[in-house]
């Protein structure tokens, strides 16, 4: 699943964040928006705003933002023995990824719901 970089947490580029206390997040956090390939059936839905902490290292079950061929993508982290594999959120085969490609861990998700 692709994700678009929105900027640092304190920039508030999205109205869905107006009720969220962004001061509780460290300065190592930034915002991303889930792309249309996120679909509607997984842990992340198209249009969700993700709060990502670039200082955190992924552990089993985390959503991690990873740079693949110059594009930010979101993966589910899976621990297999002493190693990690990364499963694309939108589906597909899991893969090993070098730690230098991990851009951070999703620490919060804001979903805008239609009324």
N, C-alpha and C positions, 0 to 999 in steps of 0.2 A: 504494500500500500504506500503510495507516495504521500508526502506531507510538505506543505509550503511553510517556509520560515516567515514568521510575522514580526519578530523583533523581541527586545527584552521585555520582561514581565511588566515593568513599570510604564510601558508606553500605552497600554490599554487600547489596542487598535480595534477591539470588537465589543459591541454593546452587551453581548452576553456575559461579559466579565464585570459589569458594573456592580454586581452584588457580591462579588468575591473579594475577600480581604487579601490583596496581592502583597501586602507588607509581610505576611508570614512566610513568604518564599525568599530564599537567599538570592543574592545578586548573580549566582551562577545559573539561574533559571532563565529560560526564554520560552516564547510561544510559537506554536505551529498549528496549522489547520490541516485536518485530514482531507485527503484528496477524494475525488469521486470514485476511485477504484476501491475505497474502503467498503463500499456496499452498506447494507443495513443489518446483516446477520451476525456480525462478530463483536468483539469487545470495543471496537472503534467504529463509528458511523461517519459517513461523508459529512463534512462540515464541522465536526467536533473540533474544539480548540484544546490542544494538548499543552500542558505545562511540563517542560522538560528540564531536568537538572543535569547540566554537563559535567558536574563534579562527581556524580554517583556512578558506580560501576554496577553493571547488571548482575542480578542473581536469578535463580530459577523462578520462572513465572513472570518476571518483569517484562514490560514493553520497552524496547530499546529503539532509539533512532540511530540508523546506520547509514553511512554514505556509500552508495553503490553506483559506480560509474558517474560520479558527480551529481547524483540525485539522492535526496533524503528519503529514506523509507523506514517504515515501522515494522519491527519484528517482535515476535514472542520469544523470550529466552527460555531455552530448555537445557537443563544440566543433565549430561549423559556421562556418568562416571566422573572423572576429573576434568572433563572438557565441557564447553558449551556449544550448543547448536542453536541456530536462529531460524524460526519458522515465520515466513511472511504472513502478516496479519490477514491479507486478502486471499490466502491460500497458496499452495505451491510447495515444492520440496524444501526441507530444511537444509541448512548449509553451515559450514564452519566459517567464521569470520575473524580476521585478525583484530586484536583489541584497538589498534590505531584507527579503525574505521567506525568505532562506536562513538557517537556524538553526545550521548546522554541517555538518561532513563526517564520515562514518563512518570511523573509524581502526582499528577492530577489531570482530570479530563472534565471539560465543561461542554455539556450538550445543550444546544438550542432546540427547544421543542416547539412545534407549531401548536397554536391554540385555535 
